[in-house]
């Protein structure tokens, strides 16, 4: 009897890997898939911001608060600048108004100086207390404003003091009529207008003329009743009436 060792012959079917090869492929595929997953997770971790999210939120809130404070400060500064600009404009307007008033005052003083120079000039006539001129101008409401200029250049050191009154002569109802100082003020016992000056003074005020009254002349009295009197023609203000 012959004992033959059986031969080890493996028959491989074409197109189908052996079991061990399939296992190896499965292991390699699992390793590749795991490495792919790890790569994706690592990329997300690297792309994400590092640090504590709570601290990052606190830092952002602090930055917002700082920016809000800066905005408030800028708004306050803008309001201050606007207020300063308004104050500057108001002050400039006030200065311009004051300059205008000073210019008018200077012009008036220059006119007074020119008048005084004519009054006391070398060729001017020396006179004691007198009425230099009187002028009337209508006002709203039917009243008349008057301006009386009193002068004296006879005694340059003396002070002239007293009261001024005047009456208006004219025609009413076809008759000559005189409107007294009291009637011009529509009151009784009206005191005269006080004056006190060294060289000249202007007196102003308002009076009321009767209705249907045509003024012709103005009689000005200085001092007490019966004092120095001068008569001026109404139409020629500042010019004494002829024959007075």
C-alpha positions as CSV (number, residue, x, y, z in Angstrom):
1,X,0.0,0.0,0.0
2,X,1.5,3.2,-1.0
3,X,1.1,6.2,1.3
4,X,1.0,9.3,-0.9
5,X,1.2,12.8,0.5
6,X,-1.7,14.7,-0.9
7,X,-0.7,17.6,-3.0
8,X,-1.6,21.2,-2.0
9,X,-3.1,22.6,-5.0
10,X,-5.2,25.8,-4.8
11,X,-7.6,26.7,-7.5
12,X,-8.1,30.5,-7.9
13,X,-11.1,31.7,-9.7
14,X,-10.4,34.6,-12.0
15,X,-11.8,38.1,-10.8
16,X,-12.2,37.3,-7.2
17,X,-9.4,38.1,-4.7
18,X,-8.8,35.7,-1.9
19,X,-10.2,36.3,1.6
20,X,-7.0,37.6,3.1
21,X,-6.6,40.2,0.3
22,X,-10.2,41.4,0.9
23,X,-9.5,41.8,4.6
24,X,-6.4,43.7,3.9
25,X,-8.3,46.0,1.5
26,X,-11.0,46.6,4.1
27,X,-8.4,47.5,6.7
28,X,-6.7,49.9,4.4
29,X,-10.0,51.5,3.4
30,X,-10.9,52.0,7.0
31,X,-7.6,53.6,7.8
32,X,-8.0,55.9,4.8
33,X,-11.5,56.9,5.8
34,X,-10.4,57.5,9.4
35,X,-7.5,59.7,8.2
36,X,-9.9,61.7,6.0
37,X,-12.2,62.3,9.0
38,X,-9.3,63.3,11.2
39,X,-8.1,65.7,8.5
40,X,-11.6,67.3,8.2
41,X,-11.8,67.7,12.0
42,X,-8.3,69.2,12.2
43,X,-9.1,71.7,9.4
44,X,-12.2,72.9,11.3
45,X,-10.3,73.2,14.5
46,X,-7.5,75.2,12.8
47,X,-10.0,77.5,11.1
48,X,-12.0,78.2,14.2
49,X,-10.9,81.1,16.5
50,X,-8.8,80.1,19.5
51,X,-9.3,81.2,23.0
52,X,-12.2,81.3,25.5
53,X,-15.5,82.3,23.8
54,X,-16.6,84.0,27.0
55,X,-13.5,86.2,27.1
56,X,-13.9,87.1,23.4
57,X,-17.6,88.1,24.2
58,X,-16.4,90.3,27.1
59,X,-13.8,91.9,24.9
60,X,-16.3,92.7,22.2
61,X,-18.8,94.2,24.7
62,X,-16.0,96.3,26.2
63,X,-15.1,97.6,22.7
64,X,-18.7,98.4,22.0
65,X,-18.9,100.4,25.3
66,X,-15.7,102.3,24.5
67,X,-17.1,103.2,21.1
68,X,-20.4,104.4,22.6
69,X,-18.5,106.6,25.0
70,X,-16.5,108.1,22.2
71,X,-19.7,108.8,20.2
72,X,-21.2,110.5,23.3
73,X,-18.1,112.6,23.7
74,X,-18.1,113.6,20.1
75,X,-21.8,114.6,20.3
76,X,-21.2,116.7,23.3
77,X,-18.2,118.4,21.6
78,X,-20.4,119.1,18.6
79,X,-23.1,120.6,20.8
80,X,-20.5,122.7,22.6
81,X,-19.1,124.0,19.3
82,X,-22.6,124.8,18.0
83,X,-23.5,126.7,21.2
84,X,-20.2,128.5,21.0
85,X,-20.9,129.5,17.4
86,X,-24.3,130.8,18.4
87,X,-22.8,132.8,21.2
88,X,-20.1,134.2,18.9
89,X,-22.7,135.2,16.4
90,X,-24.8,136.9,19.0
91,X,-21.8,138.7,20.5
92,X,-20.8,139.8,17.0
93,X,-24.3,141.2,16.3
94,X,-24.2,143.0,19.7
95,X,-20.8,144.5,18.9
96,X,-22.0,145.6,15.5
97,X,-25.1,147.3,17.0
98,X,-22.9,149.0,19.6
99,X,-20.6,150.2,16.9
100,X,-23.6,151.6,15.0
101,X,-24.8,153.4,18.2
102,X,-21.3,154.8,18.8
103,X,-21.1,156.0,15.2
104,X,-24.4,157.8,15.6
105,X,-23.2,159.3,18.9
106,X,-20.0,160.5,17.3
107,X,-21.9,162.0,14.4
108,X,-24.2,163.8,16.9
109,X,-21.2,165.1,18.9
110,X,-19.5,166.3,15.7
111,X,-22.6,168.2,14.8
112,X,-22.7,169.7,18.3
113,X,-19.1,170.7,18.0
114,X,-19.7,172.3,14.6
115,X,-22.7,174.1,16.0
116,X,-20.8,175.3,19.0
117,X,-17.9,176.5,16.8
118,X,-20.4,178.6,14.8
119,X,-21.9,179.8,18.0
120,X,-18.7,181.0,19.7
121,X,-16.6,181.6,16.7
122,X,-14.6,184.8,16.3
123,X,-17.2,186.3,13.9
124,X,-20.3,185.2,15.8
125,X,-22.5,187.7,17.6
126,X,-22.3,187.6,21.4
127,X,-25.7,186.9,22.9
128,X,-27.1,186.1,26.3
129,X,-29.8,183.5,26.9
130,X,-32.0,183.1,23.8
131,X,-33.9,180.6,21.7
132,X,-31.8,179.7,18.7
133,X,-34.4,177.6,16.9
134,X,-37.6,175.6,17.3
135,X,-38.9,172.8,14.9
136,X,-42.0,170.7,14.8
137,X,-42.6,167.3,13.1
138,X,-45.9,165.3,13.1
139,X,-46.2,162.0,15.0
140,X,-48.5,159.1,14.8
141,X,-51.7,159.7,16.7
142,X,-52.0,163.4,15.8
143,X,-49.3,164.8,18.2
144,X,-46.4,167.0,17.2
145,X,-42.9,166.6,18.4
146,X,-40.9,169.7,19.0
147,X,-37.2,170.4,19.3
148,X,-36.0,173.7,20.9
149,X,-32.4,174.8,20.9
150,X,-31.3,177.2,23.6
151,X,-28.0,179.1,23.5
152,X,-25.8,181.7,25.2
153,X,-22.3,182.8,24.4
154,X,-22.1,186.1,26.2
155,X,-20.8,184.7,29.5
156,X,-18.9,181.4,28.8
157,X,-18.5,180.5,32.4
158,X,-22.2,181.1,33.5
159,X,-24.8,178.4,33.8
160,X,-28.2,179.3,32.4
161,X,-31.1,177.7,34.3
162,X,-34.8,178.1,34.2
163,X,-38.0,176.8,32.5
164,X,-39.1,177.0,28.9
165,X,-42.7,177.4,27.7
166,X,-44.3,178.2,24.4
167,X,-47.7,178.9,22.9
168,X,-48.9,178.5,19.3
169,X,-50.8,181.3,17.5
170,X,-53.0,180.5,14.6
171,X,-56.5,180.5,13.1
172,X,-59.5,178.4,14.1
173,X,-63.0,178.9,12.7
174,X,-61.9,182.0,11.0
175,X,-60.7,183.7,14.2
176,X,-57.2,184.3,15.6
177,X,-56.6,181.8,18.4
178,X,-53.7,181.3,20.8
179,X,-53.2,177.8,22.2
180,X,-51.4,178.0,25.6
181,X,-48.8,175.7,27.1
182,X,-51.5,174.1,29.2
183,X,-53.8,173.6,26.3
184,X,-51.0,172.1,24.2
185,X,-50.6,169.4,26.9
186,X,-54.4,169.2,27.6
187,X,-53.8,169.7,31.3
188,X,-53.8,172.6,33.8
189,X,-50.9,174.2,35.6
190,X,-48.3,172.3,33.5
191,X,-44.8,173.4,34.7
192,X,-42.4,174.6,32.1
193,X,-39.6,172.4,30.8
194,X,-36.5,172.7,32.8
195,X,-33.2,173.7,31.2
196,X,-29.7,174.0,32.6
197,X,-26.6,174.5,30.3
198,X,-23.4,176.4,29.9
199,X,-23.4,177.0,26.1
200,X,-26.4,175.3,24.5
201,X,-29.1,172.7,25.1
202,X,-31.8,171.0,23.1
203,X,-35.2,170.4,24.6
204,X,-37.7,168.0,23.1
205,X,-41.2,166.9,23.8
206,X,-44.7,166.4,22.2
207,X,-47.8,168.6,22.2
208,X,-51.3,168.3,20.8
209,X,-52.9,171.0,18.5
210,X,-56.7,171.5,18.5
211,X,-58.7,170.1,15.5
212,X,-59.3,172.5,12.6
213,X,-56.5,174.7,13.9
214,X,-54.0,176.2,11.5
215,X,-50.7,177.2,13.3
216,X,-48.9,180.3,12.2
217,X,-46.5,181.4,14.8
218,X,-44.8,180.1,18.0
219,X,-44.1,182.3,21.0
220,X,-41.2,180.9,23.2
221,X,-40.7,182.2,26.7
222,X,-37.6,181.5,28.8
223,X,-37.4,181.9,32.6
224,X,-40.4,182.8,34.7
225,X,-43.6,184.1,33.3
226,X,-43.0,187.4,31.5
227,X,-39.4,186.5,30.8
228,X,-37.5,186.7,27.6
229,X,-39.8,186.0,24.7
230,X,-39.1,185.2,21.0
231,X,-41.6,184.6,18.2
232,X,-40.9,182.1,15.4
233,X,-42.8,181.6,12.2
234,X,-44.4,178.0,12.1
235,X,-43.5,177.4,8.5
236,X,-39.9,178.7,8.8
237,X,-38.7,176.7,11.8
238,X,-35.7,178.3,13.4
239,X,-36.3,181.8,11.9
240,X,-37.7,184.4,14.2
241,X,-40.8,186.2,12.9
242,X,-40.2,189.6,11.4
243,X,-40.8,192.5,13.7
244,X,-40.4,190.5,16.9
